[in-house]
Amino acid sequence: PSVLTGLKAMYKKTLRPLEEAYLFHKFFHPLLRDSDIDAKPIVMLTGQYSTGKTSFIKYLLQRDFPGIRIGPEPTTDRFVAIMHGEDERIVPGNALVMQADKPFTGLTKFGGGFLTRLEC
């Protein structure tokens, strides 16, 4: 078995029952799903408008990506998750958090206002 398989089994057998017994998922973080453990690491870039965040991502990818907007005035007024996939497309935040195979289901707690400004 792989390390991830062992980690999932340990979580389900040892840690998850404690989280459920003490209602950890009610006040801090939702219970983990397999997709949370299988997910690749996530890097978050934050900063003021027009400081080069989008240009930096473009540089790392060595190409444009769906929804890219670069300009001297504030252009990115939303939260953008960029993931590798078979095709290039934009997935709205409301749809993104409903996909159990993605590690974004926990973002539902931030409400519809946030989700309308989220895309992947």
N, C-alpha and C positions, 0 to 999 in steps of 0.2 A: 504493500500500500504506500501511497505517496504521503508526503508530509501534510498536504492539505487534507487528505482523507482522514489522517490521524487527528489533525486539529479539529475537524468537524465532529468526529466521533467524541473526542474529549469534551468539546463544548456542549454537545447534546446530552452527554451522560453526566457530566460533573457540574458545569457552570450554569447551563440553562435552567435546570431545576431550582437552583438557588435564586436566580433572577426572577423566576416565576413565583417562588414562595415569598420573596420579599418585595414583589411588585416593582422591581427595578424598571421595567418597561413602561410603567405608568408615570414615573416622575423624571426619568433621565433619558433613556435611549431605548428605541424599539428592540425587541428580541432580534438577534441576528438570524439571517437566512443564509442558505448555502451561497447565494449570489454575493452576499457581503464578504464572505470569507474568500471566495474565488476571485473577487474583483482585483484588478490591478491597482497599484498605488495611485492615489489622486493628489495632484498638485494644484494649489489654489494661488492665483495671482490677484493681488489687490493693490489699489493705488488711486491717486487722483486722476481726473480726466487728462487725456493727451500726454501721458507719461511714457508711452511705448509698450504697454502690455500686449496689445494686439499685434504690433510689429514684432515683438519678441516671439510670440507664438508662431507667427508667419515664418520668422527666421528658423525656429526649431524644426518646423514642418518642411521647410524649403519649398513652400507653395501656399497658394491661397486656400481657404476653406470656406464651406457654405456659410453665408451670412456675414462675411468679413466686411467691415467698413473702417477705413482709415482716413483721417482728415485732421486738420488743425483745430477744429471745433469738437466739442464732445460728440462722439459718434456711437459709442457702445453704451446704451442705457439699459442693459439687461445682464443677466448672469448666463454665461455660455459654458457648457461642458463640451469638450471636444473628445471624441472617441474614435477609435479605428473601426471601420466597418466595410462591408462589401460594396456599398454604394454611398454616394454623397447625398445627404438629405438633412433637413432640419426637423427635429422632433420637438413639439411644444412641451413645456414643462408639465402641463396637466396629463399628457399622455406618457411622458417619461417616467413619472413617479408610479404609474400603474403597471410598469413592466417589471415583473418579479425577478427577471434574470439580470436586472441592472441594480447597482447599489444606491439608488436614489429614492427608494420608497419612504425612507425616514423624513424626507423633506416635506411631506404632506402637512406636517404639524405647523409649518410656517404660513399656511393658508393660501387662498386663491390669489391674493394680490401678489405674493411672491412668485407663485407658479406661473402667472401670466407673463412674468419678466424672466423666466427661466427657459432655456432651450438647449438642445444637444444636437 
